[in-house]
């Protein structure tokens, strides 16, 4: 196994893929990637996170995260008729490298075309398996790093960091605020854009298409974290769902991780 990993790393380095963000040229190399080729999700890289369970108002379904055969993974939100008060259940897709791949520091990038409709939000984010266990301890607990979140047309495009236990008095967060002035917002759901995070021991720097959009120097995770791609509906969003706008989708072209040599 050790020799196999070394061989894979050698192949990656001998045929280098360049990052969208140009930082410390030559010091960062590709250590992991997925371009979603083939017709099935690579189970060595991804799981269906919280499969068949509820996340907010979304029930996570495997059939809502599929490859399209053209080099993309497609995450869907769809409405399934039922006998509830609203007349449907919300099904959504969420995949993660949880339990398979994790990294401490590096440059994380994904090329994404987001969903269009309000009522759910797409995200590319990092999470610690020990999130919230110890208050204000970023080595023991890590943080949640939302490299990008988009809340549908007329919604917000933002980048955020969360720490401490969810739904607690000590829960904290900081963010870029709505990046509505960024020209990317006009095509976020019609064109692909590259969303990046440079995570170092000293700061988190966020980018869109290689241009810095936000920098945060507090609450820096010192803990290995895994990648999540998700399209979810929360309690407040679900009230804004218009059935005629669904199903809706978020399309991811590739995901890459670069680290210092």
N, C-alpha and C positions, 0 to 999 in steps of 0.2 A: 504493500500500500504506500509506504514512504517513497519507494522508487517511482511508483506511478505518479504520485503528486509532483515529484521533482521533474519527471519527464513532461508532464502537462505544463508546468511553470516554464520549462525550457522552450517549449513550442510557442507559448504566449510571448515570451521575450524575444524569440528569434524572428517573429513576425508581428512586430508591435502595432497595436491599435492606438491611435492618438486620442487623448482626451479632448473634450470640447473646451474645457478650461485649461489655459496655458499657465501652468504654475511650476516653478522650480524645474525647468526643462531638464529632462533626463533622469531626475531623481525618482519620479513616480512611474511605476510600471503596472501593466494590467495583470491582476492576480485572479480575477474571476469575471465571467460574463455569461450572458444567455441572449442569443438572438432569435429564440423561439422558432427555429427551423423545425421541419417535420410536421407531424399532425397530432402529436400528443405532448402534453406538458412533461418536461424532464423531471421525474420524481427523485433524481439525485440532487436536484436544485430546489424544488418547490414542494410545499404541502398546501392543501386547501385549509387555510387557517380557520378554526372554529366551525368546521364543516357540519352542516345541519343544525347548528346552534344559532341563537339570536345575537346579533350585534346591533344595539339600538333597535330600530324598527325593521332591520333586514335579517332575513334568514339566509345563512350562507349556504349556497348550493354549488356542488362541483360543476354542474352543467352551466354555471354562470361565469366560468373562467376557462376558456377554450382557445386553442390555436386555430387560426383561420387558414392555415396552409400556405400563406403568403409571407411568412416571417414575422407574424405578430401574435401576441396574446391579447384576446378580447375579453374584457370584464364587462358583464351586463347587469343591469337592473331590470327586472321584469315583474309584472303584476299577475298573480295567479288567482283566479276567482275562487272565493270561498263563501262561507255563510256568516262571516263576521259582520259587524256593524258597517264597516266601510266597503265590504263586498269583495275584498281581495287581500292576499298576503303579498308582502314585498320580498322578492328573492334577489340576492346580489352575490357578486363574486369577490373573493379575497384570497390571495395567495401569499406565501411567505417562505423565506429560507429558514424559518424557525426550526431548531433542532438538527439542521443540516449544514448550514453555512453561517458564520458570524465573523465580524471583524472589529478590531479596535483601532480607530483612526483610519483615515484614508480619504480618497476622492470618490464619491458615489455619483453616478450619472444614469439617467434614463431618458429615452426619447419617447414622448407621449403626445397623443391627441386626446383631449379630454371630452367628457360627456357634454351635452348641450342643455339638458332640461334641469330646472330647479326640482327640488325634492330629494336629491341625493348629492353626494360629493365624492370626487375621485381624489386619490392621494398616493404619494410615493413617500414612504417614511421608514424610519429606523426605530426599533424598540429593543429594550433590554429584557431578558427573561426574568430579571429580578427587580423590575421596575416597582418603585414605591415601597420596597421592603424596609429601607432605613431612611428616615427623613434627612434631607439635605446632605446625603452621603453619595457622591456621584461615582465613587469607586465601587461601593457595594451595590448600589441600585441603578446607576446609569440614569438616562433620561429618555423621553420620547422626542425624536427629532423629525418634524414634518418638513421634509425637503421641499414639498409643494402640496398644496391642497386647493382644489377648485370646486366652488359650490354652484356651478351651473350658470347659464346665461343670466345676466343681471346680478349674479352673485359675486363673491369675492375670490380673488386669487391671492394666496398668502403663504408665508413660510413661518414656522412656529417651533418653539421648544417648550416642553412640559416637564415638570418634575414633581416628585412626592405623590403620595397615594391619591388615586382618583376619588372624587366626591368626599374629600376630607377638608378640614379647616386649614391644613398646611399645604394643600395643593397650590402650585404656582405655575405661571406660564408667562412667556414673552413672545412677541411676534413682530413681523415686518409691518403689520397692518395691511389693509387692502392695497394690492399693487395695481389698482385700476388705472393709474397714469402710465403704466408700462405699456408700450405699443403691442406687446404680445397678447394682451387681453382681447384684442380685436379678433385674433385668429386662434385662440387657445383651443377651441372646439372644432376648428375646420382644418388646421394644419398641425403637423408635428413640430414640437419644440423640445430642446434638451434642457433638463432641470438637473442642477448639480449642487452638491455639498462638499466643501473641503472641511473635514473635521480633523483638527489637530489637538494636542494637549492644552492649547491656549485659547482656541477660539473655534467657532463655527462660522464659515463664510458660505453664503448662498448665492447661486447664479442662475440666470436664465439665458440660454444660447451663448454661454461663455462670458456674460457680463454680470458683474457683481450687483446684487439687489438688496442684500441685507447682511450685516455682520453682528455677531453676538459673542461676548467674551465672558459671560457669567454662566454658571450651572453647566460647565463642560463635562460631558460624560467621560469617565475613565474606565468604562466597562464595555466588553465586547457586545455588539448589537447585531440583530438580524434585519433583513429587508422585508418590507411589506408593500404590496400593491393592492389597493382596495377601491371598491366603489360601493358606498354604503349610504343608508338613509337613517338619520337620527330622529328623535321624537319631534323636534320642531320642524325639521324638513318635511317629514311625512305629511304634515298638514297642508303643504304646498304642492303635493303631487297632483298633476293633471293627467288623468288616465290616457288621454289621447296622445300624450308625448312619450309614452312608454310602449315597448322596451327602448332603453337608451344604453349607450356603451362608452367605454373608455378603452382606447387602443394603445398598446405599448409595443414599440418596435424593438427595443433592446434595453438591457440593464448591464452596467459595467462597474467594476470596482478596481481602483488603482491604489497602490500603496508604495511607500518609499522602499527603495531597494534594501 
